[in-house]
Amino acid sequence: MKKLYPMTILACAFACLLLPGCKTKTKRSMWDDNKHSGNFKNKNSKSFWGNDSSVAANDGLLGPSEEDFIPLSEEDLKSQFADGAIPQPKDSPGEPGSGLPGIDQFKLPSSQLAAIFRNLLFNTDDHILRGKESLQVMDNVAAYLKEHPNTYVFVEGHADERGPEAYNLSLGARRANYVRSHLVSKGVDLNQIHTISYGKERPLDSSHTSQAWTKNRRAQFRIYEKSAK
């Protein structure tokens, strides 16, 4: 085997120090790399959810705030599965032969009806109504529709501005279907109730505040009175 002389060994060691690939990472450099990687991940997540610091701090996008969060009970889970069990109306408004106009002819309730068909407000990231006031509103709506079989409604599902568009459309649909399912369970003819979701596209209040978001997380009614034959 060929011997390596001291000068040859020294030259090889010096060359290795000059090459970047031969540089050994210290604990400090490894910590710096991890820190930069973490910053990159955080930057990407912020760009996905938006850069509004007030959103993240108050009732944020990562989920409901502590005051809004209500754990789901077994009854809630049953009602979620039941949402899809109720058939859709046999006629679609606006289609020939349905006897109903398109949704543009369904009007927001006014006068005395506005006191009955009130907006229903939801907690963040939720489609279940638990408050006594909301349940009373739905009971009043159900009672009116049963007494007026020629009255037809669209239940609109809405969300606040936070989160992706597709998610909010889905959430709006769940909210509208939840209200419809509840009304049908109270004895309303399922053919009187139609649903639609607008997601975050039609806010009542376009301010970027928690008060505005509370108003916008809603189910809203539109009404059509069909003339009796």
Backbone bond lengths (Angstrom), bond angles and torsions (degrees), N, CA, C in turn:
res aa  C-N    CA-C-N  psi(-1)  N-CA   C-N-CA  omega(-1)  CA-C   N-CA-C  phi
1 M - - - 1.450 - - 1.523 109.74 -
2 K 1.350 115.79 140.37 1.452 120.64 -175.45 1.508 110.03 -76.56
3 K 1.340 117.18 134.41 1.456 122.17 -179.25 1.516 110.22 -81.24
4 L 1.333 116.68 141.42 1.452 121.24 173.34 1.516 108.57 -98.17
5 Y 1.304 114.90 125.04 1.472 119.72 -179.53 1.518 110.14 -79.46
6 P 1.330 118.18 155.25 1.467 122.12 -177.92 1.511 113.30 -52.38
7 M 1.345 118.59 -39.70 1.463 121.11 -178.22 1.530 110.77 -66.23
8 T 1.372 114.90 -37.61 1.462 119.27 178.99 1.530 110.89 -65.15
9 I 1.330 116.72 -42.53 1.472 122.12 179.21 1.523 110.33 -62.25
10 L 1.332 116.75 -43.10 1.448 122.04 -179.08 1.531 111.11 -63.64
11 A 1.337 115.98 -40.75 1.469 120.25 179.77 1.518 110.94 -65.73
12 C 1.332 117.48 -40.28 1.469 121.31 178.88 1.524 111.41 -64.17
13 A 1.321 115.98 -41.42 1.467 120.15 -179.59 1.512 110.65 -65.11
14 F 1.356 116.67 -40.51 1.456 121.14 -179.84 1.538 110.78 -65.25
15 A 1.333 116.78 -39.35 1.466 121.49 179.93 1.526 110.92 -66.99
16 C 1.294 115.64 -36.52 1.455 119.77 -179.32 1.530 111.07 -65.91
17 L 1.345 116.36 -36.60 1.460 120.15 178.59 1.513 111.88 -65.92
18 L 1.337 116.79 -29.37 1.456 121.06 -179.07 1.518 112.94 -78.36
19 L 1.325 117.82 -24.30 1.468 121.40 -177.94 1.525 110.15 -82.98
20 P 1.390 118.65 128.92 1.472 120.65 -179.33 1.511 113.34 -60.66
21 G 1.324 115.93 -34.32 1.459 119.63 -177.37 1.509 113.13 -67.28
22 C 1.341 117.28 -21.12 1.459 119.83 -178.42 1.513 112.56 -91.14
23 K 1.359 115.98 -5.22 1.454 119.16 -176.91 1.522 110.43 -71.92
24 T 1.325 116.55 128.37 1.462 121.00 179.69 1.511 109.92 -86.10
25 K 1.340 117.34 131.71 1.465 121.76 179.19 1.519 109.74 -71.92
26 T 1.323 115.55 133.23 1.459 120.01 173.82 1.517 108.82 -88.73
27 K 1.319 115.19 169.14 1.458 118.83 177.24 1.517 110.70 -60.75
28 R 1.349 116.12 -35.62 1.459 119.56 -179.18 1.525 111.25 -65.37
29 S 1.356 117.07 -43.85 1.459 119.66 -178.34 1.515 111.52 -67.80
30 M 1.332 116.90 -35.55 1.463 119.89 177.37 1.518 110.45 -65.59
31 W 1.342 117.96 -38.27 1.466 120.58 178.46 1.516 110.33 -64.89
32 D 1.347 116.53 -39.42 1.462 120.28 178.77 1.515 111.30 -62.71
33 D 1.350 117.02 -41.54 1.460 120.61 179.56 1.523 111.04 -62.08
34 N 1.317 116.35 -43.49 1.464 120.22 179.37 1.526 111.26 -64.06
35 K 1.338 115.23 -38.38 1.460 119.05 -179.84 1.523 110.53 -63.95
36 H 1.354 116.78 -43.95 1.458 120.13 179.19 1.524 111.11 -64.09
37 S 1.333 116.46 -38.00 1.459 120.45 178.95 1.528 110.55 -63.52
38 G 1.336 116.78 -41.49 1.457 120.75 178.37 1.511 111.64 -64.18
39 N 1.344 116.34 -40.51 1.464 119.53 178.00 1.512 111.12 -62.45
40 F 1.336 116.67 -37.87 1.464 120.90 179.99 1.525 110.45 -64.30
41 K 1.333 116.92 -43.13 1.458 120.57 179.47 1.522 111.00 -63.46
42 N 1.356 115.96 -43.86 1.454 119.04 -179.75 1.515 111.87 -63.84
43 K 1.337 115.98 -37.66 1.462 120.48 179.20 1.521 110.82 -63.69
44 N 1.331 115.68 -41.75 1.471 119.33 179.38 1.514 111.62 -64.96
45 S 1.335 117.70 -42.37 1.461 119.75 -178.49 1.517 110.66 -66.75
46 K 1.349 118.00 -35.76 1.448 120.32 178.08 1.519 111.15 -65.85
47 S 1.330 116.40 -38.81 1.458 118.73 -179.25 1.525 110.84 -67.97
48 F 1.329 118.04 -28.80 1.466 121.02 178.73 1.516 111.14 -71.47
49 W 1.340 115.92 -43.81 1.466 119.67 -174.78 1.521 112.93 -91.18
50 G 1.320 117.74 -9.99 1.462 119.98 -177.44 1.506 110.10 103.67
51 N 1.330 116.37 167.61 1.456 120.43 -171.43 1.519 111.51 -113.95
52 D 1.303 117.75 27.43 1.456 122.09 -179.64 1.511 108.99 -88.90
53 S 1.331 116.08 105.06 1.463 119.08 -176.22 1.510 111.90 -64.68
54 S 1.346 117.00 -30.19 1.462 119.24 179.83 1.505 111.62 -67.52
55 V 1.349 116.86 -29.95 1.468 120.83 178.28 1.510 109.81 -65.71
56 A 1.344 116.10 -46.44 1.462 119.94 -176.99 1.515 110.96 -67.27
57 A 1.357 115.94 -32.71 1.454 118.84 -175.49 1.514 112.73 -82.19
58 N 1.322 116.66 -27.78 1.464 119.35 -173.38 1.521 110.05 -127.01
59 D 1.348 114.79 111.35 1.466 118.64 176.74 1.517 110.33 57.99
60 G 1.349 116.68 50.55 1.454 121.39 -162.11 1.501 116.49 -75.64
61 L 1.343 112.47 178.25 1.451 121.04 -175.01 1.517 112.64 -73.32
62 L 1.317 116.58 -19.01 1.453 118.52 -177.31 1.522 111.86 -75.74
63 G 1.321 117.82 -2.25 1.456 120.70 178.37 1.504 110.23 146.79
64 P 1.316 117.60 176.88 1.452 121.12 -178.47 1.509 111.63 -66.74
65 S 1.333 117.14 148.32 1.447 120.17 175.78 1.526 108.77 -71.93
66 E 1.312 114.48 168.22 1.468 119.01 -176.12 1.520 111.49 -59.43
67 E 1.372 116.87 -37.61 1.463 118.51 -177.29 1.524 112.25 -74.62
68 D 1.359 117.02 -22.01 1.460 119.92 -179.24 1.525 112.78 -90.14
69 F 1.328 116.21 -22.25 1.455 119.69 -170.89 1.518 111.29 -77.45
70 I 1.333 115.56 126.74 1.465 121.85 175.09 1.525 107.53 -128.61
71 P 1.330 119.24 117.33 1.468 120.45 -177.59 1.522 111.55 -58.61
72 L 1.318 116.16 143.22 1.459 120.95 178.04 1.520 110.53 -73.47
73 S 1.297 115.85 136.22 1.456 121.15 175.77 1.521 109.35 -94.85
74 E 1.323 115.89 174.52 1.464 120.08 178.31 1.522 111.12 -62.41
75 E 1.346 117.07 -36.75 1.461 120.72 178.76 1.519 111.38 -65.25
76 D 1.357 116.19 -36.64 1.461 119.69 176.95 1.514 111.00 -61.86
77 L 1.335 115.70 -43.87 1.464 119.88 -178.85 1.523 110.89 -63.41
78 K 1.343 116.04 -39.54 1.470 119.39 178.34 1.524 110.52 -62.88
79 S 1.345 115.97 -41.29 1.462 119.25 -177.39 1.515 110.84 -68.81
80 Q 1.350 117.80 -31.07 1.460 119.84 177.50 1.515 110.38 -63.99
81 F 1.323 116.35 -43.94 1.463 118.97 179.60 1.528 110.49 -68.96
82 A 1.331 116.20 -29.05 1.463 119.87 -178.63 1.523 112.33 -74.18
83 D 1.364 117.01 -20.05 1.465 119.77 -177.95 1.520 111.85 -53.82
84 G 1.321 116.34 -42.09 1.455 119.85 -176.05 1.510 113.25 -87.10
85 A 1.346 117.76 -1.96 1.456 120.57 -176.05 1.525 111.96 -83.52
86 I 1.317 118.24 -20.13 1.462 121.55 -178.28 1.527 108.91 -85.27
87 P 1.327 117.93 124.65 1.477 120.43 -178.10 1.512 112.04 -61.89
88 Q 1.310 115.88 154.26 1.452 121.45 174.94 1.530 109.63 -75.58
89 P 1.348 118.51 160.45 1.472 120.49 178.40 1.523 111.09 -58.57
90 K 1.318 115.58 148.88 1.469 119.24 -177.34 1.523 112.00 -70.66
91 D 1.350 117.85 -26.41 1.461 121.90 179.70 1.524 110.26 -114.54
92 S 1.331 115.86 140.92 1.461 121.14 176.11 1.520 109.25 -101.28
93 P 1.330 117.63 126.68 1.466 119.96 -179.62 1.528 111.73 -54.96
94 G 1.328 115.34 137.77 1.460 120.57 178.64 1.501 114.72 92.18
95 E 1.336 117.69 -15.48 1.457 120.34 179.57 1.535 110.22 -84.12
96 P 1.337 118.05 146.04 1.470 121.07 179.03 1.523 111.22 -57.27
97 G 1.319 115.42 135.38 1.457 120.29 178.31 1.511 115.01 86.08
98 S 1.340 117.18 -6.96 1.466 119.02 -178.04 1.524 111.74 -76.81
99 G 1.346 116.25 -24.82 1.461 119.29 -176.72 1.508 113.09 77.53
100 L 1.343 116.61 4.45 1.467 121.08 -179.70 1.530 109.49 -124.20
101 P 1.338 117.29 143.47 1.462 120.07 177.31 1.524 111.14 -77.71
102 G 1.313 115.98 175.80 1.461 120.19 175.13 1.519 111.14 -69.51
103 I 1.312 115.76 170.86 1.465 120.79 -174.67 1.526 112.11 -61.86
104 D 1.343 117.79 -23.74 1.465 120.06 -179.99 1.532 112.05 -66.04
105 Q 1.333 116.80 -18.04 1.467 120.93 177.88 1.531 112.45 -91.73
106 F 1.326 116.88 -6.77 1.463 121.16 173.66 1.534 107.16 -83.27
107 K 1.314 118.21 126.86 1.454 122.60 -172.34 1.529 112.04 -107.99
108 L 1.335 115.50 152.47 1.459 119.75 172.92 1.527 108.99 -64.48
109 P 1.320 118.13 141.83 1.473 120.23 -178.47 1.520 111.26 -64.31
110 S 1.306 116.15 141.48 1.461 121.33 178.65 1.523 108.82 -132.48
111 S 1.324 114.78 170.12 1.454 121.68 176.88 1.542 110.67 55.38
112 Q 1.325 117.17 -130.95 1.463 120.82 -176.25 1.522 112.40 -66.38
113 L 1.331 117.16 -31.58 1.468 119.77 -178.91 1.528 111.74 -66.87
114 A 1.323 116.83 -27.52 1.466 120.14 -179.92 1.526 111.34 -63.63
115 A 1.333 116.17 -28.37 1.466 120.03 178.59 1.518 111.70 -75.62
116 I 1.328 116.76 -21.63 1.471 120.92 178.87 1.526 110.78 -92.61
117 F 1.331 116.91 -51.73 1.461 121.90 -176.63 1.531 109.96 -89.62
118 R 1.314 115.32 67.47 1.470 121.19 -178.08 1.528 110.91 -85.53
119 N 1.334 114.97 154.09 1.459 119.18 177.04 1.526 110.64 -63.78
120 L 1.322 115.55 143.28 1.467 122.05 178.02 1.521 108.16 -108.84
121 L 1.335 117.00 125.93 1.461 121.94 -174.16 1.524 111.03 -102.96
122 F 1.332 115.07 138.77 1.464 121.88 -176.32 1.525 110.88 -112.42
123 N 1.332 115.23 154.23 1.456 120.58 170.76 1.517 110.34 -71.89
124 T 1.314 115.75 165.30 1.456 121.26 178.85 1.523 111.40 -57.13
125 D 1.340 116.29 133.21 1.461 122.19 174.30 1.528 112.15 54.85
126 D 1.340 117.17 39.26 1.461 121.14 -175.87 1.529 109.05 -140.04
127 H 1.318 116.90 150.13 1.464 120.20 176.79 1.530 111.90 -128.27
128 I 1.334 116.42 13.51 1.460 121.71 178.22 1.521 109.37 -106.18
129 L 1.326 117.07 133.72 1.457 121.81 176.32 1.524 109.09 -99.99
130 R 1.338 116.78 124.50 1.460 120.54 -175.47 1.526 113.29 -117.66
131 G 1.327 117.22 -22.27 1.461 120.52 -176.00 1.523 112.29 -67.52
132 K 1.324 116.85 145.75 1.470 122.11 -179.31 1.526 111.07 -61.10
133 E 1.328 116.96 -37.51 1.462 120.47 -178.78 1.525 110.79 -64.21
134 S 1.333 117.11 -44.17 1.462 120.83 179.32 1.521 111.30 -64.61
135 L 1.324 116.26 -41.73 1.463 120.01 178.98 1.522 110.92 -64.53
136 Q 1.348 116.84 -35.64 1.458 120.48 178.27 1.529 111.02 -67.33
137 V 1.347 116.32 -38.67 1.465 120.09 176.87 1.529 110.06 -60.32
138 M 1.332 116.99 -45.32 1.462 119.79 -179.69 1.527 111.43 -65.35
139 D 1.332 116.89 -36.49 1.470 119.84 176.94 1.530 110.86 -64.26
140 N 1.341 116.68 -39.84 1.464 120.55 178.76 1.528 111.16 -66.09
141 V 1.318 116.17 -40.59 1.470 120.79 177.91 1.522 109.71 -63.16
142 A 1.326 116.50 -44.89 1.466 121.00 -179.80 1.527 110.95 -60.67
143 A 1.323 116.28 -43.69 1.463 120.12 -179.38 1.534 110.75 -62.87
144 Y 1.315 117.40 -41.19 1.468 120.75 179.99 1.527 111.13 -65.69
145 L 1.323 116.59 -44.91 1.469 119.97 -177.59 1.527 111.35 -65.92
146 K 1.323 117.23 -34.10 1.467 119.31 178.05 1.538 111.06 -69.44
147 E 1.329 116.30 -32.96 1.458 120.23 178.72 1.522 112.24 -80.30
148 H 1.327 117.35 -17.12 1.470 121.99 -177.18 1.533 108.76 -128.91
149 P 1.318 117.41 77.98 1.472 121.18 -175.51 1.532 114.07 -66.15
150 N 1.352 117.82 -12.20 1.463 120.34 176.78 1.531 112.40 -94.42
151 T 1.322 116.01 8.87 1.461 120.80 175.53 1.528 108.99 -97.85
152 Y 1.322 115.65 129.03 1.461 121.43 -179.40 1.538 108.53 -119.94
153 V 1.319 115.76 146.90 1.468 118.73 -178.07 1.525 110.65 -131.94
154 F 1.315 114.04 151.19 1.459 122.86 163.95 1.515 106.72 -106.43
155 V 1.317 117.04 128.52 1.457 121.23 171.77 1.524 106.77 -97.86
156 E 1.326 116.03 116.10 1.468 121.13 178.97 1.530 109.62 -92.61
157 G 1.322 116.24 133.23 1.457 120.87 174.80 1.516 110.25 -102.91
158 H 1.343 116.05 128.45 1.472 121.52 -177.74 1.526 110.61 -127.91
159 A 1.334 115.07 157.66 1.469 121.91 177.65 1.520 108.85 -134.02
160 D 1.335 116.69 166.95 1.463 118.57 174.90 1.533 109.39 -81.71
161 E 1.320 116.18 -179.12 1.463 121.25 -168.49 1.524 114.66 -75.62
162 R 1.322 118.11 -12.30 1.459 120.50 -172.64 1.522 112.32 -81.62
163 G 1.312 116.17 148.75 1.457 121.11 177.49 1.511 113.12 89.91
164 P 1.337 117.38 166.83 1.470 122.37 -178.50 1.523 112.51 -65.74
165 E 1.322 116.02 152.96 1.465 121.81 -177.35 1.526 112.32 -60.57
166 A 1.338 116.37 -45.85 1.467 119.89 -177.65 1.521 110.96 -62.59
167 Y 1.327 117.31 -39.54 1.461 120.44 179.40 1.530 110.44 -63.43
168 N 1.334 116.69 -43.76 1.464 119.99 -178.52 1.523 112.52 -68.30
169 L 1.320 117.51 -32.03 1.472 119.74 174.69 1.526 110.37 -64.35
170 S 1.320 115.70 -41.44 1.459 120.21 178.34 1.527 110.86 -65.87
171 L 1.326 116.36 -42.02 1.465 120.85 179.64 1.527 110.73 -64.58
172 G 1.337 116.71 -41.10 1.462 120.36 177.13 1.518 111.88 -61.93
173 A 1.329 116.41 -39.07 1.467 120.68 178.55 1.526 110.70 -65.01
174 R 1.327 117.57 -41.41 1.462 120.51 179.00 1.531 111.03 -64.35
175 R 1.323 116.30 -38.01 1.466 119.68 179.30 1.532 110.78 -66.19
176 A 1.328 116.53 -46.01 1.464 120.05 -179.93 1.525 110.79 -63.95
177 N 1.321 117.54 -42.73 1.468 121.02 -179.45 1.525 112.26 -68.47
178 Y 1.333 115.96 -31.89 1.468 118.79 176.72 1.533 110.08 -63.08
179 V 1.336 116.19 -46.10 1.471 120.43 179.50 1.525 109.71 -62.29
180 R 1.329 116.61 -44.30 1.468 119.88 179.67 1.527 110.89 -60.68
181 S 1.311 116.59 -45.24 1.467 120.21 -179.79 1.519 111.36 -60.51
182 H 1.333 116.26 -40.13 1.464 119.83 -179.93 1.527 110.56 -65.39
183 L 1.336 117.33 -43.20 1.468 120.35 -179.27 1.525 111.31 -64.74
184 V 1.327 116.77 -40.64 1.471 120.04 178.25 1.525 110.55 -65.18
185 S 1.335 116.41 -37.01 1.466 119.90 178.95 1.524 111.60 -65.89
186 K 1.347 116.71 -20.96 1.458 121.35 178.03 1.532 112.20 -89.86
187 G 1.339 116.89 3.83 1.452 119.74 174.43 1.514 115.45 104.88
188 V 1.337 118.51 4.72 1.465 120.75 178.42 1.530 108.92 -75.08
189 D 1.329 116.38 140.61 1.466 121.49 176.20 1.525 108.96 -62.10
190 L 1.326 117.14 122.85 1.470 120.87 -176.68 1.522 112.64 -60.32
191 N 1.343 117.73 -22.18 1.459 120.80 -179.75 1.533 112.50 -76.95
192 Q 1.321 117.20 -8.12 1.462 120.66 177.61 1.526 112.24 -86.23
193 I 1.325 117.28 -12.03 1.467 120.11 -169.85 1.527 111.08 -121.49
194 H 1.308 115.22 122.29 1.468 122.17 176.26 1.527 108.49 -117.19
195 T 1.319 116.83 158.08 1.459 120.17 -178.44 1.524 110.72 -130.04
196 I 1.333 114.36 154.88 1.454 121.23 174.79 1.525 107.94 -153.96
197 S 1.315 117.09 148.69 1.464 121.36 177.48 1.520 109.89 -116.82
198 Y 1.337 114.89 133.52 1.463 120.84 174.43 1.527 111.85 -110.68
199 G 1.331 117.34 -0.51 1.454 119.50 -179.17 1.522 110.97 56.82
200 K 1.331 115.58 -128.31 1.472 120.30 -178.66 1.530 112.54 -101.16
201 E 1.323 117.40 11.50 1.463 121.07 -171.39 1.527 114.41 -78.61
202 R 1.333 119.44 -18.59 1.466 121.05 -176.75 1.528 110.97 -128.60
203 P 1.320 117.64 69.96 1.470 119.55 -179.85 1.521 111.76 -72.34
204 L 1.328 116.15 147.10 1.462 120.56 171.02 1.512 110.67 -75.06
205 D 1.330 115.33 -34.30 1.463 122.01 -179.04 1.525 107.64 -130.06
206 S 1.320 116.67 118.71 1.471 120.26 -176.33 1.523 112.99 -88.87
207 S 1.336 118.03 7.59 1.470 120.59 175.88 1.526 110.09 -68.01
208 H 1.320 115.74 153.39 1.476 120.67 -179.20 1.530 109.20 -99.11
209 T 1.315 116.15 60.23 1.464 121.60 -178.07 1.523 109.92 -131.82
210 S 1.317 115.15 163.12 1.468 119.38 179.91 1.527 110.63 -66.31
211 Q 1.345 117.61 -31.01 1.460 119.82 177.83 1.529 110.89 -65.50
212 A 1.341 116.02 -40.41 1.466 120.05 177.85 1.520 110.73 -66.44
213 W 1.325 116.87 -41.72 1.470 120.74 -179.60 1.525 110.58 -61.81
214 T 1.347 116.45 -37.29 1.465 120.02 178.74 1.522 110.95 -60.65
215 K 1.335 117.44 -42.68 1.468 121.30 179.05 1.525 111.22 -66.53
216 N 1.321 116.06 -35.66 1.471 120.20 -171.96 1.520 113.46 -81.39
217 R 1.327 118.92 -20.07 1.467 121.62 176.71 1.524 108.06 -82.04
218 R 1.325 116.75 86.99 1.464 118.28 -167.27 1.521 112.17 -148.27
219 A 1.331 113.97 162.78 1.465 123.00 162.62 1.520 105.56 -112.21
220 Q 1.327 116.33 134.17 1.462 122.04 -174.86 1.524 109.43 -129.57
221 F 1.333 116.58 144.10 1.468 121.49 -175.54 1.528 111.59 -102.44
222 R 1.346 115.10 142.63 1.464 122.65 166.86 1.534 107.19 -125.23
223 I 1.309 116.14 141.46 1.475 121.21 -167.96 1.524 111.57 -123.52
224 Y 1.327 114.60 143.55 1.468 121.12 171.94 1.518 108.04 -134.49
225 E 1.330 115.01 124.84 1.465 120.86 178.15 1.530 108.47 -96.84
226 K 1.298 116.99 112.52 1.459 121.62 -179.18 1.524 109.81 -85.84
227 S 1.323 115.97 132.87 1.468 120.32 -179.07 1.534 110.12 -66.69
228 A 1.314 114.79 133.40 1.478 119.86 179.16 1.520 109.24 -72.95
229 K 1.329 117.14 139.42 1.479 122.27 -179.85 1.516 110.17 -83.85
